[in-house]
Amino acid sequence: MNIDQIEMNMYSKQYPIHSAIQDQLEDIVLSRDFPWYYIPDATDLTANGNASFVHLLTNEYEVCSPYYNLFESTLACIAWHGGYPLEDIYRARLGLLYPSDVPHNKPHVDYDFMHTVAIYYVNESDGATHFFNDYHEVVHTEQPHKGKTIFFDGQQLHASSTPSKGVRVVLNVNLKSK
């Protein structure tokens, strides 16, 4: 896939999720009461990468978090803007990264089957999302901004990067028709 194809298959936009809801979601996930789960690698759950924290909201179309209802309206908006009904959210996962010396995490695809990925940036951060045409060459970089959502083909190699300070929190949504 060349850069023109990537730009045609991906777009970003500040969707009409009210700023009060954006602030509420950020406050929830950054509160002391919200449960985050440590994983040794932000990309593939092994111990050879950049550690991160996750919170799984849905997996394989099933709700698996007691906090799901706090995110349901935002997930519905994301699904709708991606052209899917809420029921087509295959997985929704929050990810939290701390600063590190790693320039970016491992390039990957979330799943081997056809799907659409939406990344919603929960907080203001400088940890960009990179897109690759192979496992080494970055062909596009998307800068995060609180409330911004990007959509792209799930077969597109991509990788998160860590912030220079603070934390980077995203809501990663995988959309696949049932």
C-alpha positions, 0 to 999 in steps of 0.5 A: 500500500502506498501513501496515496492509498493510505490517505484515501483509506484513512481519515481523521475528524473531530466528531460531535462528541460534546466536550463535557463528555470528552472531559468526563471520559478523560476524568473517568479513565484517569481517576484512581478508581478506574482499573487498568491492567498491566501488559508487558508489551503494548502490541502483542502481550509478550515480554519483549516490548514496551509495557502498557496498561489496558482495560478491555470494554468488549471482546468478540462482540461481548461486553466484558467490563463493568464500566462499559455503560460509561462508554456506550454512547461514545462507542455508538458514535464511533461505530456510527461515524465508521458506518457500523451499528454498535453491535458490530464492535468486535473489540473495544480496548482502552490503552494507556502508555507512559513515556519511554525511550522506544520511538514507537511500538511494534508495527502490527495489525490488530487482527488478520481478518478484514475489519476497520480500526477506529482510534479515539484519543481520550486525552491531549498527548504527543504520542503519535500513531504511525502507519507503515508500508512495511515493518520499517518505513513510516509513511504517515503519522497522525498526531493525537488530539483529545476528542479526535477519532481516526479510522483506517483499514484494519490490515494497515500496519500501524503502531502507537508511540509513547508521549514525551511526558504524562500519559497517552490514553486511547480507545481502540475500537475494532469494527467488523460486521457480524 
